[in-house]
Amino acid sequence: MRVIRVGTRKSQLARIQTDTVVAMLKTLHPGMQFEIIAMSTTGDKILDTALSKIGEKSLFTKELEYALEKNEVDLVVHSLKDVPTILPPGFTIGAICKRENPCDAVVFHPKFIGKTLETLPEKSAVGTSSLRRVAQLQRKFPHLEFKSIRGNLNTRLRKLDEQQDFSAIILAVAGLQRMGWQNRVGQILHPEECMYAVGQGALAVEVRAKDQDILELVSVLHDPETVLRCIAERAFLRHLEGGCSVPVAVHTIMSDGQLYLTGGVWSLDGSDSMQETMQATIQVPVQHEDGPEDDPQLVGITARNIPRGAQLAAENLGISLASLLLNKGAKNILDVARQLNDVH
């Protein structure tokens, strides 16, 4: 019986996410065995610095990709939002699973349960390591102070509950749901309040691009709507040349064959911002279709069971929206944000 080795980060959330993917693969491929190999990444080890300051694009993926390259694992499971829009040569995202709620959530300190961000006392400290969240929320809630908080979900919740440093912290809804901590969600931030990160809420399976059998094995996990939304989001981010060092956020909806993409850029303090919405006609495929033999990638994704035309339409939507914002002056906002982030 063939053993498929699956790489993952060591955190509890990463293990839960990997177990979910492996359980789906076991159901679809009952004749195979799966072995999970956990490892630490740069992002897991450097906990005293804000993510945006580390200057690494592949904070949570590099070590896993190294194991993939050395043939120590056959596939790795990531949160898609951690995966750069340009992958190292020889790798591809072979599957994107059905997306969970991509929004952000507020988790309150026990003494503030029942509050909202709006009703928190003046100068309350809210923890998040995301420039994207701070830029959007600082503008809407000027009475709050946003402070960096790092560590895995368990660590951040412990810091919130056991210390008096934070009145609330902001986390992804999807992560809280996967951990079984839905009861800690005090407020869900809808896109009108805080748009989400590119790819947030979706899980990605990265493989060696030349491993046709592994690519075939995982490609059945692709969720067509999620893939098309995420191709548009990643194309938008890539064309802006954004990353975790600048505040960029998105919101996508698929409805009646139309894909709507809203994208925005912000200055670090949220005082300057620009956002637009565009749409494209994209028919989500009902059944799987075999893609071309050479499996060309779009924004690092190989989706062989989704029509090429639909994928290209999604990619073009992301590029068009980014071009529109750049033409209106978004580059200046992003350049200033990058420079300020480097200085502070």
N, C-alpha and C positions, 0 to 999 in steps of 0.2 A: 504494500500500500504506500503510495507516494506521500511524503510529509512535506507540507508547504509551511515555510518558516515566515512568520509575520512579525515585523518590527514595530515597536511602539515606544512612546515616552513612558516614564515610570509612574507618573502621577495617577491618582485614583481615577480621575476623569478620563485620562487617555486610555487607561486599561478598560474602563467601562465601554468607551467608544470602540475600542479594538475588539472587545468581546462581542459587541453587537454586530460588527461586520463579519467576524468569524462565524457567528451563529447563523447569519444569512447564507454565507458560503457553504457551511456544512449542510444546510437544508437543500441547497441547490446542487451540491456535489457530495452526496452521502458516501461515496467511495474514497474520500480523501481524508487525511489526517492533517491537523493544523497545530503548529507549535508556536507559542507566543514568546518573543524575545524582547525584553524591556531594556531601555537604556536612557541615560540622561543626555540632555542637549544643552547647548550654550545658554539658551534662555532659561533653562531650569537651574543652572549653576550660578549665574550672575543675578543676584536678587537685591543688590543694594543700589542698582542703577535703573532709571526709567528705561523702558524698552526703546523709546525713540532716541535715546542717547548712545546706545551701544554701537550703532552704526553698521549693524549686520542685517542683511536682507533675509537671511535664512536661519534666524535664531533658533527656531524649534524644529528645523528639518535637516540641517547639515549633517549631523552625526548619523541620523537614520539613512540619509542618502549615501553616506560613506559605507555603511554596512551593506546597502543594496549594491553599491559598486563593487565591493569586495566579495560579493556573492555569499555573504553571511546570512542574508535574509532574501526572500523571494518577492515580498511586497511590504509596504509600510502604510500605516493608517495615520492620517493627519486630520486636524481641523482645517478645512479649506482656507479659512481666513489667515492661517499661518503660512500658507504656501505662496512664495513669490510668483508674480505673473510670468516671469521668465525662469524656466527650470534649467539646471545644468545639462549639457549635452548628454544624450543617452538615456534620459529619464522621461517619463510621461505620467500624467494622471490617467489611470486606466478605468477609474470608476468614480462617480460622484453619487452618493446615496441621497435618498429623498430628504429634503431639507426640513428641519424642525423650525419652530418660530425663530426668525432671525433677529428679533428685537432685543433691546437691552432692558434690564430690570433693575429696580432699586431694592436693596436689602437694607433694612433699618436696624440700628442698634435696638436691643430689647426695650429700652426706655422710650423709644420713639415709634413703637409699633402703632399703626393707625394714622400716622402722619403721611404727608406727601412731600416732595421736594419743595413745593410752594409753601407748605405750612411749617417747615423746619425753622427753628429759631435763627435769628440773625447770626452770621459768622459761623454757622455749623460747618464742620469739616466733612466733606464727601470724598471718599477714596476711589480713585481709578488711575490706571497707568496709561490710559488712552488719550492721546491728544485730540482725537476725533470727538470723543465724548465731552471733554473739557471745553473745547471750542464752541460746541453747540449749546451746552448747558449753562456755561458761564454767562452767556448773553441773555438766556431766558430767566436765569435765577441769580441775579447779581448780588443777592444777599448771602449767598453761600460761598464757602472757600473750598476749592478743589485741590486735593493733595494726592501725591503719588502713593500707590500701594502695590506691592509686588508679592509674588508667591503663588502657589497653586490655590485652587478654590478652598481647600480645607484650611490652609494657612491664612487666607484673607478673611474667611468667616471667623476664625479664631481671634484674629487681630481686632475685628469689629466687636465681637461679643465680650472678650475678656479685658480689653483695654478701653480707655476712655478717649482715645485719639480721634475716633471717627463717629459721626452721627449716623452715617449710612455709607454703603459702597455700591458701585454700579458693576453689574456682571451681565453676561449674556444669558438670556432666558433659556436657551438650548442647553447650556452647561448645567444650570440648576435643575432642569427637568431630567437630564440624563443621570444626575447624581441622586435623584429622588428627593430633592429639596424644594419642590414647588411651594411648600407651605411657608418658605422664607421670602417669597416674592411679595414685596409690599406695594409695588407700583410697577406697571409695565409702561415703558416709554415708547409711545407709538411714533411712527416716522415723522409726523408733524412736529413732535417735540425733539426727537433725536434720531436721525437716520443711522442705519447700521453699517458695519464694516463689510467690505466686499467679501462675499462668500460666507459670511457669518451664518451659523446654524447648519451648515452642510459638512459632511465627512467626505474626505478624498482618499482614494487608494492609489499610491504611487508605485510604479513598477519600472523595470528596465524596458525601454522602448522596443528592444529587439526580441524580448521574450514573448513570442506570439502565443504560446500555450497559456502563460500566466495572464496575458492581456485578454485572451478569450475567456479564461476562468473568471476574471473579475468583472468583465464588461457587462455581464447580466445584472449587475447591481446598479447600473446607471438609471437614474430617474429623469426621463426626458425633460420635464418642465424645469426641474432644478438645474440640469445641465445648461439649458438655454439661458435661463436667468443669470447663471454664474458666468457663462461665456461673455454675456453683455457687460456684466459688472467688472470682470477682470480686464476686458478690452478697454473699458473706460479708464480704469486705474492705470493700466500699462501705457495708454496713450498720453495720460497726464504726467507720466513718470512719477507717480505718487508712491508712497510706501508708508511705513509706520512713523516716519519722521515728519510727516505733514498731515494736517486734518483733511481727509477726503472721506465722504460717506455716500451711500447709495440707498435706493429703495426700488424694488422691481415688483411688478404685478403682471401675471399672464391672465388674459381674459378674452374669450371669444376670438381666438386666433391672433390677438394683439398682444405684443410685449411692450409694456410701459417701463421706461427706465428714468428715474429721477436721480440726478447726481449733483453733488455740491462740493465746494472747497471753502475753507475758512482760514482766517488768520488765527494765530495761536490763542489770542484772547477772545476770538469770536466776533470782534467789532467789525471786521470786514468779511463779507461772504458773498458767494455767488452760487445760485443753483438754477437748474433748468430741467424740464421734462421733455422727453421725445418718445415716440412710439414707432413700432415697425410691425408689419403683418408677418406672423410666424405661425404656421400650422404645427402644433405639437403632434408628432407621429403617434398613431394609435398602436401600430405593431412595429416590431423590430425590423430594421432593414440592414442588410449587409453593406458596410461602407466599402470604399475602394481598398484595394490590396495594400497600398503603401501607408495606409492609416495616417494621413497628415494631421499634425497637431494644430489646434487653435488655442492660443493663450495657455499652452502647456497641457491641454486636454485632448485625449484621443477618445472620441465617442463613436465607435464603429457601428453602433446600432441606431444612430440618429441621423436622418437625412442631412447630407452635406449642405444643401440649400438653406435649411433652417438654422444650422450652425453659423453659416456665413452671414445670414441676415442678423443674427444676434450679435455677432462680432462687429458688423458694420454699424449697428445701433450704438454700441459702446464707443466706437471710434468717432462717430458723428457727434455724439453728445460731448465728448471730451474736446473735440475740435471747436464746437460752438462756444464752450466755456473759455477755451484758450484764446479764441478770437475776440472775446469780450473782456479779456484782461486777467483771466485766472492765473496765468503764468506768474504775473507780478505778485499775487497773493501767496502763491506756493513758494516762490523764491524767497520772499521776505520771511515766511514761516520757517523755511529750511535754515536760513541764516540765523534767525533768532534762536531756533532750537539748538544750533551748533554753539551759540555763544553762552546760553544759560546752563 
